């Protein structure tokens, strides 16, 4: 399967189900546009409340945690639970 965000999500689901997976990608990175250009998949306006899988929620939370730990954010930005790098107040 390809190494875009959908392929990575499918590979993780199969691994969690005890299957073996070969993940291939023609480029030097995984995650497709999300990781190469910081372009998230299409999202609805209520994405912070419902309509995403637990895996995607964990990904979003992990990205936020990374920025909170590694970037100099204002206290307000650090406390904003649904912040994204592009929308920090």
N, C-alpha and C positions, 0 to 999 in steps of 0.2 A: 504494500500500500504506500501511497505517497506520504511525504513528510510535511504536508500542510497541516493546519490546525485540525481539520476533520480527520486526516489520517492519523495524527498523533492521538486524538481522542479515541478513535477506533482501536488503535494499538493498545492503549491503556485499558480499555474495556475488555479486550481479549485477554490481556495479561492477568487482569483481576479475576477473570473466569478460569484461569489455569491453563490457558492456551499458549503456544509458542508463536512468536511474531517476528517477521522480518520487516523492518521499516526502512524503506529506501527513499532517497531524495536526490534529485539531479543537482541541486545547489548545495552550498556549504553550510546551510543552517536548516533547522527544523522550525515549523510553526507558520510557514508561509508569510503572507503580508503582515500578520500580527507581529511577528518577531523581526522581520526585515525592515518594515516601514512603520511600525506602530499603528497599523490600521486594524481596528477591531472588526469582527464580523458584524453584519447588520444586527442592530439591537433595537428593541422596542423601547418606548419611553418609560416603561415600568420595570426594566431589567433588574433594578436593585430590589424589587419586591417579590417578583415571581416570574416564571416562564423560562428558567434556565436549569440545566442539570446541576447536580451536586458537584460534578467534576469541573464544570465551567465556573461555578461559584467559587470553588477552591482556587482555580487559576486566577480569577479576578482578585480574590483576597490575598493571594500570594504575591501578585504584582504590587498591590498597594503596600503590603508589608515590606517588600524589598525597598520601595521608594522611601518609606518611613525610616527604615534603618540606614540607608545609604545616601540620602540626599538632605541638604540643609533646608528643612521646611519650617515655616512659621508655626507657632503653637496652634493657631487656628487650623491651618492646613493639616497638621499632624493629627488633630482630633477629629477631623471630618471623616466619618466612617465610609462614606460612599465616594470618596474623592478618586479622581483619576489624574494622571500627570497632566493631561490637557485641560482639566477643569479645576485646578486647585484655586481656592479663593484667595 
